[in-house]
Amino acid sequence: MKKKKINKTKNDINQKAVSQPENKNPDLIYLSNITHFHWLILFIFLILNIIGFWQFFLPFKAERHFRNAYHYDAFQKYKFAVEEYVKAVKYAPWETHYYTSLGRTFEKVAKLVKNNDKYKLEVLTTASNLYRHIIDMDPVNPWFKNRLATIYFEMEKIVKNEKLKKEYHRLGAEMIDQAAENDNQNPLFQLNKAYYLHKTGKVDEAIKYYETVVHMDKRMLEARYNLAGLYREKKMLDKALDHYTSVYKQNPDFPSIKLAIASSYMLKNDLRNAVIYLEENIKSEPRHFETIKNLSAIYFSLKQYRKSLESYKKLITYYPEKEQQFHQYYIQSAVYAKLPYLAEKELVKYIKKYPADKMARKQSRAVKELIKKVSRKKN
């Protein structure tokens, strides 16, 4: 019995020796000891690391494509720019800046399309869908709504269907309203609302919004200029001049500001102040038709006949197609400036060109009579 026990003990020891070789270090992990569950955990961990690395790398790919698109856009290679922007959006769909850049490129493409309203509408529709998607991503950002409004108004111009026109106009107006509401402290969006109301003939409402813009930021000269124009339409000339002169003081080269001030003074019959701004304008625009025409007429009204003579001469020289319209005033200026011989000389040349002009022949007879009287007095 004892012998059997000894043999059994020997067999157990041998089996343990086979299952646990003496050369294995108990401090190390052997693959043979890893369970299926742990292999699964390791596999999931590896997959998550690969996904994480890929997601980390995507913004770099997006930015590279965005940079490529930006350069193509700058060189007006819009086809390639669109392709690169689309890739940037694909790799970083959360980045609204890439969407807006793509939308603006579509807008540029639409502006280049001529005589193909169908294609232009398709391009603008694509742009509008992009902006709508961005608005869904960021519903309170007024900039996207402002851009979308511009596109809707452009689409309104293109379509022929009156129902569609009204719908695009409604959508554009809605975006303008929402942008102004979303950022009611930003003068730019209030200005856009004022301009929309102005354009659609809602004058009193437009004035209210323009006044708000001026109150917010006196540097918004376009608001002051447009506001002055509305006051002038309402015959509130003092208010109009107040805003016009404020614009002029801040920026004397603001487009058409000198003419606007001059015309307002002319409406008040204040010709001497009107002349000041017309003479300023002629320095920067020496061939401007309206300026020369108004200066000529005002000089004549103020009995500054030498100046009116020079001004009418410029008008006829720069705009020979207008000669028949203004030649009689040119001759009258010469006569009142006591230059009858010049008037006679100019009439001779003019009648050769326009022999059927009855007014010129009448003036010619009157000038000859005047010269005779002058000769008799000298004698």
Order of alpha helices (4+ residues) and beta strands (2+ residues): alpha-alpha-alpha-alpha-alpha-alpha-alpha-alpha-alpha-alpha-alpha-alpha-alpha-alpha-alpha-alpha-alpha-alpha
